[in-house]
Every structure is written in structure tokens, then in C-alpha cells.
Amino acid sequence: MQQKRNQQAEIRLGSHGEDYGSWMSNPVFYIIGGITALAVVLAVLSFSVFHTTALGVLFSVVVAALVALLVWITWIRRQYAFGGGGIMEQVHRVVLSHLDYDGQGSLLEVGCGSGALSIRAALTWPEAKVTGMDYWGAVYNYSKALCEKNAASEGVASRCVFRHGDANHLDFPDESFDAVISNYVYHNIMGADMHKLLLESLRVLKKGGVFALNDDMKPKLYGDMDAFAQKLREMGYQDVRLIDTAEEAFGSRRRAAMMMLGSSRLLVGRK
């Protein structure tokens, strides 16, 4: 394990001008910024035009709260950014360090975003063929073209393929990959059954293949994950474990909670 961590520490992504974005997307800032501007206008109108002090004070309190929120999410964005706080990179190191993979054959990332984790996997295992799949919705400025550009810049384009897809129904036959990884993806899929999503990702894993699936596994969203891990063991999966990545990747559960990922857990094992 320590050797894997040392290997991950030696990999530096984003040193050639690549764009890996941030988990705190631009639309969040636009929406909160717009609401803040509207609250400022309403506060000014309440005091200067309508002469309603109580309403002006109310809107002023709202403005203060929204400004504090903007400061908070700006801090979070900085922590997540490549070249900033480095949290994204640290999480990726943790995920791959727990993947018991020999680097042979093919690896799938479910929800590859800007391609950062897929590319790190390709750099970690030089003989592996890596497939990154994502729906690439409108919330983030990620795309297939961006992933391909980043992979080319990092020198792994020949071993990385990126495809549009849906995590609910992966467009791959059963037992297609030797390893499957995912990172903070499933909780973004509205209305989905998380256990079914996990099983769908495991469906495309070959017998004997390994997996490392990381997410913010809040009980109200994921239910009893310890029971699910036991279910996998009863289905024949081996070395199934749940790892607290809030502690390992963020340094403490409190710090992870400040970044809205306080229930981070990694499901690992072998099919």
C-alpha cells in the first residue's frame, strides 16, 4: 500500500497546461451571484425608494448571508482546483492506491468528467487500456473533446478512450473490464437507486477483476452500505471493504464536511 501511495505521489497532473476544472462548477457561482445582486437591489430600493426599513434590513441580512456563502464556495473551489488546494488530486491518489490492480488489460472509469482520474490511471499503469465514460451534462464544462485534449497533453492519448454514456445502463457487455473505478459520480444521478448503480458498474467487471468506487455515501441516499458490502460477499465477491475516504483524503471528517463530502466512503474488492 505504501509503495502505491509513493507511486501516486510521483505523478503530477496538470503540469503541461491541461484543464481539469473543479468540482465546484461555474453555474453555482452564477446562480448565487445573481441572487446576491438581486438582493442588493431590493435592499437599496427598500431603503431609498419604498422607505421600508424592516424590509431593507431583511434584504441586507440576506445579502450578508449570500456573500458569506460565496466566500465559502470560493474557498471550496480553490481547495478542489488543480494547482490550488489539491484535494481532487489527493482523492484520486487515495482511490487508485486502494485498487489492487496489476495494470494488465482494461480499466473503466464511470463518470470521468474532465478525464483526470482516467489519465492518472493510465500514467500509473503504462500497459493498461483506459476507457473513460461520462454523460457530460450541462452543469460542468466537461466534454469528450476536453478529455481527449488532456490525455494527449499528458502523453497517454494512445491508451485512453472516452465515450458518452449513462451510468444507469452502461453500454458495455458483461465482464468487459479488468478494473472499474468511479469517483463522486453516483450521488449526482437524481432519483437513482444507488445499489443498482453500483451493481451495474460491477456487471461489466470480469471475474477476478477489481473495483474501487468512491462517493459521498450519505445513509439517506445510499441506505445501509455495510449490508450491501455483505451482500456482495454472499454473491461471491472477495476482499470487499468500505474505506473512510473522508479521513484519508481530507485529513478529517470535519474538513470533508466543510467541503460537503463528509460521508465519503470507498467500496473496494474483487469480483
C-alpha positions in Angstrom: 0.0 0.0 0.0 2.8 2.5 0.9 4.5 1.7 -2.4 1.3 2.5 -4.3 1.0 5.8 -2.4 4.6 6.7 -3.2 4.0 5.9 -6.8 0.9 8.1 -6.8 2.8 11.0 -5.2 5.3 11.0 -8.1 2.6 11.6 -10.7 1.9 15.3 -11.3 -1.1 16.1 -13.5 -1.8 19.5 -15.0 1.9 20.5 -15.4 1.5 21.0 -19.2 -1.4 23.4 -19.2 -4.2 20.9 -19.0 -7.7 21.9 -18.0 -9.2 19.6 -15.3 -11.7 22.1 -14.0 -13.1 21.9 -10.5 -15.9 20.0 -8.7 -17.4 23.4 -7.8 -18.9 24.3 -11.1 -19.3 27.8 -12.6 -23.2 27.7 -12.7 -23.3 27.5 -8.9 -21.4 30.8 -8.8 -23.6 32.4 -11.5 -26.8 31.4 -9.7 -25.7 32.5 -6.2 -24.1 35.7 -7.6 -27.3 36.6 -9.5 -29.4 36.1 -6.4 -27.0 38.2 -4.3 -27.2 41.0 -6.9 -30.9 40.9 -6.8 -31.0 41.0 -3.0 -28.7 44.1 -3.1 -31.0 45.9 -5.5 -34.0 45.0 -3.3 -32.3 46.2 -0.2 -31.4 49.5 -1.8 -34.9 50.0 -3.1 -36.4 49.2 0.3 -34.3 51.9 2.0 -34.2 54.6 -0.7 -37.5 54.2 -2.7 -40.0 52.4 -0.6 -38.6 53.7 2.7 -39.4 50.4 4.4 -36.7 49.9 7.0 -37.8 46.5 8.1 -37.7 45.1 4.6 -34.4 46.8 3.9 -32.9 45.2 7.0 -34.2 41.8 5.9 -32.7 42.0 2.5 -29.5 43.3 4.0 -29.3 40.2 6.2 -30.0 38.0 3.1 -27.1 39.8 1.2 -24.7 39.2 4.1 -25.6 35.6 4.2 -25.2 35.2 0.5 -21.9 37.0 0.5 -20.7 34.6 3.2 -21.9 31.7 1.1 -20.0 33.0 -1.9 -16.8 33.3 0.2 -17.3 29.7 1.4 -17.8 28.1 -2.0 -14.9 30.2 -3.4 -12.7 28.6 -0.7 -14.0 25.2 -1.6 -13.4 25.8 -5.3 -9.8 26.8 -4.5 -9.3 23.7 -2.4 -10.6 21.4 -5.2 -8.7 23.0 -8.0 -5.6 21.5 -9.6 -2.8 23.9 -8.6 -4.9 25.1 -5.7 -5.6 23.1 -2.6 -5.0 19.9 -4.4 -8.0 18.0 -2.9 -9.0 16.5 -6.2 -5.6 15.1 -6.8 -5.4 13.7 -3.2 -8.7 11.9 -3.6 -7.6 10.4 -6.9 -4.4 9.2 -5.3 -6.4 7.5 -2.5 -8.8 5.8 -4.9 -6.0 4.3 -7.0 -3.8 3.4 -4.1 -6.6 1.1 -2.8 -7.2 -0.6 -6.2 -5.5 -4.0 -6.2 -4.8 -3.9 -9.9 -1.8 -5.4 -11.8 -2.1 -2.9 -14.6 -2.9 -5.6 -17.3 -5.9 -5.5 -19.6 -8.5 -2.8 -19.5 -9.8 -0.3 -16.9 -13.1 1.6 -16.9 -13.9 4.9 -15.1 -17.6 5.5 -14.7 -18.1 9.3 -14.8 -14.8 10.6 -16.0 -15.6 14.3 -16.0 -12.5 16.1 -17.4 -10.5 12.9 -17.6 -8.2 13.5 -14.6 -8.7 10.1 -12.9 -8.6 8.1 -16.1 -5.4 9.9 -17.1 -3.8 9.3 -13.7 -4.7 5.6 -14.0 -3.1 5.5 -17.5 0.1 7.1 -16.1 0.0 4.7 -13.1 -0.3 1.5 -15.2 1.5 2.1 -18.5 0.2 -1.2 -20.1 -3.4 -0.6 -19.3 -6.1 0.4 -21.8 -8.3 3.0 -20.1 -11.9 3.9 -21.0 -13.5 7.0 -19.5 -17.3 7.2 -19.7 -19.4 10.2 -18.8 -22.8 11.7 -19.6 -21.2 15.2 -19.7 -24.2 17.2 -18.5 -24.5 20.9 -18.7 -23.6 21.6 -15.0 -19.9 21.2 -15.6 -17.8 22.5 -18.5 -16.5 19.0 -19.3 -16.7 17.2 -22.6 -15.2 14.3 -24.6 -13.1 16.8 -26.5 -11.7 18.2 -23.3 -10.8 14.7 -22.0 -9.1 13.8 -25.3 -7.2 17.1 -25.3 -6.0 16.5 -21.7 -5.0 12.9 -22.5 -3.0 14.0 -25.5 -1.2 16.7 -23.5 -0.3 14.2 -20.8 1.0 11.7 -23.4 -1.5 8.9 -22.9 -3.9 9.5 -25.7 -3.0 6.2 -27.4 -4.2 4.3 -24.4 -7.3 6.4 -23.4 -10.7 6.2 -25.0 -13.5 8.5 -23.9 -17.2 7.7 -24.6 -20.6 9.3 -23.9 -22.7 7.1 -21.7 -25.2 6.6 -18.9 -24.2 5.1 -15.6 -27.7 3.6 -15.2 -27.2 1.5 -18.3 -23.6 1.0 -19.3 -23.2 0.3 -23.0 -20.7 -2.5 -22.4 -21.2 -6.3 -22.4 -21.0 -8.2 -19.1 -17.4 -8.8 -17.9 -15.7 -6.3 -20.3 -13.1 -4.8 -18.0 -10.4 -5.9 -15.6 -10.9 -3.0 -13.3 -13.6 -0.5 -12.7 -13.3 2.8 -10.8 -15.6 5.8 -10.1 -15.2 8.9 -8.0 -18.1 11.2 -6.7 -20.4 10.3 -9.5 -23.4 8.3 -8.4 -24.8 10.8 -5.9 -25.2 13.3 -8.8 -27.7 11.0 -10.6 -31.1 12.2 -9.5 -33.6 9.6 -8.5 -31.3 6.6 -9.0 -31.2 3.5 -6.8 -27.5 3.7 -5.6 -27.2 0.0 -5.0 -28.4 -0.7 -8.5 -26.0 1.8 -9.9 -23.1 0.1 -8.1 -24.2 -3.4 -9.3 -24.5 -2.0 -12.9 -20.8 -0.8 -12.7 -19.8 -4.2 -11.3 -21.7 -6.0 -14.1 -19.1 -5.0 -16.7 -16.2 -6.2 -14.5 -14.6 -9.5 -15.4 -14.5 -12.4 -13.0 -11.4 -11.8 -10.9 -11.4 -8.1 -11.8 -11.0 -5.4 -9.1 -13.0 -2.3 -8.3 -12.7 1.0 -6.3 -15.9 3.1 -6.2 -15.8 6.3 -4.2 -18.7 8.5 -3.4 -20.4 10.7 -0.7 -22.3 7.7 0.7 -24.9 9.5 2.9 -27.1 7.0 4.6 -30.3 8.8 3.4 -29.1 8.4 -0.2 -27.2 5.1 0.0 -29.0 3.2 2.8 -27.1 0.5 4.6 -23.8 0.2 2.8 -22.4 -2.3 5.3 -25.3 -4.6 4.4 -24.7 -4.0 0.7 -21.0 -4.9 1.2 -22.1 -8.1 2.9 -24.5 -8.9 0.0 -21.5 -8.6 -2.4 -19.6 -11.1 -0.2 -22.5 -13.5 -0.3 -22.6 -13.1 -4.1 -19.0 -14.3 -4.3 -17.1 -11.1 -4.3 -13.8 -11.2 -2.4 -11.9 -8.7 -0.2 -14.9 -6.4 -0.1 -14.2 -3.4 2.2 -15.6 0.1 2.9 -12.9 2.6 3.5 -13.5 6.0 5.1 -12.0 8.4 2.5 -13.3 11.4 4.4 -10.5 10.8 6.9 -7.8 9.6 4.4 -8.3 12.1 1.6 -9.4 15.2 3.5 -7.4 14.7 6.7 -10.5 14.7 8.9 -14.3 14.1 8.7 -14.9 17.7 9.8 -12.8 19.1 7.0 -14.5 16.8 4.5 -17.9 18.0 5.8 -16.8 21.6 5.3 -16.3 20.7 1.6 -19.7 18.9 1.5 -18.2 15.4 1.3 -18.3 14.3 4.9 -19.8 10.9 4.2 -17.1 9.9 1.7 -16.5 6.1 1.5 -14.7 3.9 -0.9 -16.1 0.5 -1.9 -13.3 -1.9 -2.9 -12.9 -5.5 -3.7 -12.5 -8.3 -6.3 -15.3 -10.0 -8.3 
